[in-house]
Structure formats: structure tokens, C-alpha cells
Amino acid sequence: MRERQRITARRSELEAPAARLTERLQEVRVEWEELALAELVLNRLAEQAQADAEAVAPVSAKAAGRAVLLIPHRNDAADGDALPCDHRKILAIVREADGPVQARAAGERLGLGLGAPVRGGLEPLRAKMDKPADRGRLQKRPDGRFTARPYPGGAAAPAIVIRQDFPGSRLDACLYRNMISPMARAATTSDVFNAIAEPQRRDILALLRAGERPVTDLARELGMSQPGASKHLRVLREVGLVRVRGAGKQRLYGLDASGLRPVHEWVGGFERFWNESFDRLDTYVQDLKQTQQEE
């Protein structure tokens, strides 16, 4: 009888710590899920920003004993050796194909392992394939497939090679990077990933979560010019993240979170991983509580 009373008393003592552990577990679970989502989105944005930077970065060299920037002049017949490695591979795959190429087929050629259906799994690859299409190197058909861009007079497409250096020396008389960096850069495609890759656009979305704002308020809050804020808002409207309505003489901009659906669907592909991790955490806590009760 005395042993039973001791066990009952001990169980009563453990009820409060067990409740606190359960509550703490729920808090940790919510915070972990938010951090995992933020990490995935930020990694995707960092990859996109790096690809954009590599596509336009000038090449440094020396001429007449001093450092200069070599910027290849763009023309319609230029080859793709100035593109990032992934884009060059995509161009080669499409040009070698006998007909239109789907994004999934290109992914299999690149060894991305997209055989199993995963929600949003093709979105990053489609974004990479859209870039050469937007810049005239590929053609995107209405059905979403890609073909090689025809060259004038039936000429063959130039081979894609890795050029070691640029012939000759070109002086950069206008350091365009110093002028363009503070300016609003338009999205290269109607892609929400490209739109939110710009930090100032993410700041605008954060401000609009609190409610509708005129462009003058947004520009003042973010310390930018009104034309710059207007350009960012136009990009966000084009991808469906911002809506606008007239209110007297003002135009009020508001958040349209439904435009984030592609990001949500892409992140949703990792839902099973999160659930399995939470299940293991629950099992560990239950084992811990059982051990405490037995003691």
C-alpha cells in the first residue's frame, strides 16, 4: 500500500513538468517549422540572385598596365559562353534535341532526379529555362516547351564552349554597374521567385502586410525615390503580389498574398520531411516521459 501511494504521489509530481514539456514541445515545433520554411525560401532566393549576378558580371583584366573591365558586346549571333554553367547546359540540351523539349526532360538530362512527381519540383528549372528564352537564345512555345532559336539564313547555332579570355581589349568608359546597382531592376520573367529575389521588394511586401499604402509612404519608409518605389511596385503587380485601387487622388497599394502560391507549392515538396522529423521528436519526448514515470 505504501509503495502504491509513493507511485501515485510521484505521478502527481510529474504531471506539471510533463504539461510544461508538452507545451514547450509545441512551441519548439512551431518555431522549427517557421525557421525551416524561411531557410528554404532564402536558399532559393540566394541561388536566383547568384545566377543573376553571374549572368551580368563584367570580367576584370589589364590593359596598358592598368585594370579595366572587359564587357562583351551583345549581338543576336553571340554564343552562350558568357552564361552561367547551368544555362549553357540547358542551351546545349535544347539545341541537340530533335524537337521541342519539356522542362522535365531537360531535368532528367541534367541528372536532377525528377522522375517522381514532386509539387513545385520543376519551378527552379523552369525559371532557369525562362532566362535564355527571355534573352532571345531559346524560344518558349505556348505549351511550355522550349525549342532552339532559328538563326538567319538557316545558319547553324554556334557551339557552346568555355572561353578562357576575351580577344582584344575593350575599355569600359562607363562603369554601368555603379549606376545600375541603386536602380530598381525589372524581373526577367513573370516569376514570383525573381520578383522577391530583390531585397527592397521584400521590404515593400513586409510593409504592405499592415495594410494599404500610397507609393509616397512606401518610398519614405524605405528611403528610396518615388520613381524607384513605383518600378518595384510595377514588378510586384505583374507577378500578382500587389494590387492597386484608386482612392480620390491617391493610388493605394495592397498585398495580394495569393501570388505566393508558387513559393508555397515549392516548399510543400518538403512537407513529408518535416512531418517525419516531428514524428521522431514526438517519439523521443514520449520515451523521455515514460522513463521519468518509471523512475
N, C-alpha and C positions, 0 to 999 in steps of 0.2 A: 504493500500500500504506500509506504513511504517513497519507494522508487517511482511509482506512478505519479505521485504528487510532484516529485522533482522534475519528471519529464514534462508534465503539464505546465509547471512554472517556467521551465526553460523555453518551452514553445511560446508561451505568452511573452517572454522577454524578446524572442526573435521576431515576433510579428512586426514590431515597429521598424527594426532595421531592414527586414525584408520588404516592407512597404516603401521605405526610402530608396532601397536598391532598385526596386521596380520603377519608381518614379524617375530616378536618375538614369536608368537604362533607356527609358523613353526619351528623355531629354537628349542623351548622347546619340540615340538613333536618329532623331530629327536633325541634330546638328551635323552628324556624319553624312547624312543624305544630302543636305544643302551644300556641304563642302565638296562632296564628290561631284555633284552637278556643276558647281562653279569651276572645279578643276577641269572637267571635261570640256566645258564651253571655252574656257580661257586657253586650253591647249589648242583647240580648233582655231580660235582667233589668232593665236600666235603663229600657227602654221600658215594661215592665209596671209598674214602680214609679212611673214618672211618670204613667201613666194612672190608677193607683190614687189617687195624691196629688191629681190634678186632679178626680177624682170626689167627693172628700170635703173639699176645701179650703174653709174659710169665706171669705167676702168681707168685706174691710175697708171701713168707711165712717165717717162722722162724724155724731154726734147730740148736740145740746146743746153743741156746741163741743168735743167730745172724741171720740177714736177708739173705735169699738165694732166688734163682729163681727156681721154680718148672716147668719143661718143660716136658709134657707128651711125651713119645717116640711114634712116629708114626709107626703103622703097618697096614697091609691090613685089619685086622678084627676089627680095633678100631671103637668104636661107635662115634656118632656125637655130644657128649655133649660139646666138646670144640669149636663148631662152633657158629657163631652169631645166635641170635634167629630166624631171618627170614630164614636162611639156614636150621635150624633144622625143621622148619615148612614145608619147601619145601620137605625135605627128607621124612618126615612123610607122606605127601600127595602122593608122588610118590610111596612109599612102600606100602601104603594101597590100591592103585588103582588096578583094575583087569587087566589093560593093559597099553599101552603107554599113557603118559599124555602130553597134549599140554600146552604151556605157558599160554594161555588164560584161560584154565580150572583151572590151578593152581591159577591164579589171582582171579578167582571167588571164589575158596575155601578160599583164604586169605582175601576175602572181599574188594578187590581193586576197585570194581565197574567198570569193563572193558566191560560191556555189549555193550555200544555204540562204534562204530568204531572211534578211535582217532589216528591220524597219530603219530607214534613213541611212543604210549602209552605203548606198551609191551616191549620196549627196556630195561628199567631198570630191569624189572622182568627177561627177558631172560639172562641178564648179571649175575644176582644172581643165576639163574639155571645153567649157564655155569660153575660157580666156582666148585660146587660139582662134575660135570662131568669131569672137567679138573683134579681134585684131586682123581679121581677113585671111588667116592662114588655113582655116578649115571652113566648111560650110555646114550649118546645122539645119537639117530638114525639119518640116513641120511635125513629123512623127517622133522627133527627138533623137534620131540617128545622125551620125556625122559622116561626111564624105570629104575627100581631098579637094581643095580648091583648084579649079581648072586654070591653067596658065595660058596667056595669049598665044595664038598660033599653034596650039597643041604641043607646046614645048613641055618637056618632062620636068617634074618638080626637082629642084636642086637637092643633092644629097645632104643629109644632116650629119655634120662632123663637128668634132670639138676643136675649135681653132685655138692655137697656142698664143697667138698675138695678132694684132691688127696691122695690116700693111701700112706703111707710111706713118706720118704723124699729123694729127689734127689738133690745133689749139682750140681750147674751149674759151671763146671770147665772152660767153655769157654763162655764168655759173648758175644754171637754171635750178639746181637743187636748193640753193639758198633762197630763191624767190618762191618756189612752189611749196616748200615744206609748211609754211604757216597757212596756206590756202586750203579751202575745202576741196577734197578730191572726190569726184563722182564715182559711184560704183561702176565697176567694169561690166557687170551683168545685173539683171534684176534678181539678185540673190541676197537673201537676208543675211547670210554669213558675211558676204563682202561689206554689206551696209554697216553692220555692227562691229566690223573689224576696226573701224575708226574710233579712237577713244572719245573724241568730242561728241560723236553721235550717241555713244552710250551715255555720256553725261546728259545729253538732251533728253533721252528716254527716261533717265532717272528723275529729272526734274518734272517731266510730264506725268509721272506716277501720281503726283499730288493733285493734279487737275489741269485744266486747260490754261494755256499761257499765250500771250501775244509774242511775236518774234522779238520785239524790243526788250521784253523782260528776260527772255532766254539769252539774248546777246549780252545783256548787262550782267546776269548771274554768272555766265561763263567767261566774261572778259574778252569777248570777241566782237568783231564788227557785225553790223546788222546784215550786210550782204553775205558774209561768211555763214552766219546762222541760217539765212534763207536758203543757201545752197545745201547745207546739211539737211534741212527740213525737206527740201525737194527730193533728195535721195531717199529719205525715210518714208516719204509719201509714196514714192514709186514702188517700193517693196512692200507696202501695206502695213507699215509700223506706226504711221501717224496719219490722223485725219484732220481736216480743217473745216471751219464753218465761219460764216460772216456774222459779226455782232456789231451793227452800226457801222462805224468807220474802221473798226478793227477786224482782223482775221485771227481767230483763236485756234491754236493747235492743241490737239489732244492725243493721248496714247491709244493705239489700237493693238492690244496685245495678241489678237488672233494672228497677226503676221509672224509671230514667233513659232508658229506651228512646225515649220521645218526643223527648227532647232530642237523643239520638244520631241519630234519623231526620231531625230537622230540620236538624242540622248536616251530615248526609250529603248534602243537596242541593248543598253547595258542594264536594263531593269532586272533581268534574271541574275546577273552577277551581284547586284545589291541585295536581292532577296536571299540568295544563298549565304551571303556574308551575315545578314541579320539573323538568319536561322542558326548559324553556328554560334553567334553571340548569345542568342537566347538559350541555346543548349548549354553553353558554358555557365551562364548565370544560374540556370536551373540546377546544374550539378553542384555549383558553389553553395546554393541554398540548401540542397539535400545534405551536403557534407556538414554544414553548420548545424542542421537539425539533428543529425546522427551524433554529433559531438555533445 
